[in-house]
Amino acid sequence: MAGPDGLSLESVRNSLIRQEDTIIFSLIERSRYPICPLLYDDKSSLIADASGSLLESIVKGTEATQAKFGRYQSPEEHPFFPENLPESLVPPRSSPNVLHPAAASININKMIWDMYTNQLLQLFASEGDAEDYACIGVCDLQCLQALSRRIHYGKFVAEVKFRDAPEDYTQAIRAQDRDALMKLLTFENVEEMVKKRVAKKAKTFGQEVTLSEDEYNGKYKVDPAIVSRLYEEWVMPLTKHVQVEYLLRRLD
Ligand SMILES: C=C(O[C@@H]1C=C(C(=O)O)C=C[C@H]1O)C(=O)O
């Protein structure tokens, strides 16, 4: 049942389903380009005097602009480089914060960055180089932000699950028992559906649309099996990790 603030398991699951579209489209966009290793190289001399990789500079610069316009006032958004972000110029949000205040201390973007640059990219982008650094970096930024939003949305999922069964969760939280919390919040049947649905979406969104009535039997823009694997091995485990981290602090 929805709480007075409108939060319900159905509404948070619907949001996760909608976010699948954003993630898959951003992967499709990124897969148009080769990996382009120079973008991620800390020692590349692509821009003089910059510390870190070119992607880091692109993400830091974009986050600074977005912070000024209030992006990180939203509890759904988490910066990759929270240090030294400028103050927001827009007035604070009026919507009530439905999360426990401890939620603000959870940001696993470093893990997401490492997973994306060291493991995921290699799965869906081809080997090689290109000079469209800005376009490719912006595609990476979009993938990273979409994955980060989805994974940190685990805070909302956890809040709703806690409200639905406060006694069960309270016991595990008081004991700071990660395994018990993981067991309580895991729904294997939902995870199976997620894996199947994202593969189906990758097929639907990633085919070449023609006017022919024949069934599509061409190549998909991103491999549906890889999208499913991405969810199984990284996206869902990290979302559950965020859920556990949030619940451990839920009674602070
Ligand atoms: C997000 C939820 O919690 C867990 C994580 C899931 C996910 O990341 O998609 C799916 C099912 C659950 O095991 C949920 O129950 O919807």
The ligand as a Gaussian input file, in Angstrom:
#p B3LYP/6-31G(d) Opt

LIG

0 1
 C       14.503000      -3.847000      -6.573000
 C       13.999000      -4.844000      -5.852000
 O       14.772000      -5.621000      -4.947000
 C       15.619000      -6.639000      -5.361000
 C       16.423000      -6.188000      -6.498000
 C       15.918000      -6.249000      -7.754000
 C       16.464000      -5.371000      -8.839000
 O       17.500000      -4.740000      -8.655000
 O       15.807000      -5.261000      -9.894000
 C       14.850000      -7.107000      -8.009000
 C       14.288000      -7.868000      -7.053000
 C       14.786000      -7.894000      -5.684000
 O       15.519000      -9.059000      -5.481000
 C       12.588000      -5.252000      -5.970000
 O       12.140000      -6.047000      -5.156000
 O       11.913000      -4.748000      -6.879000

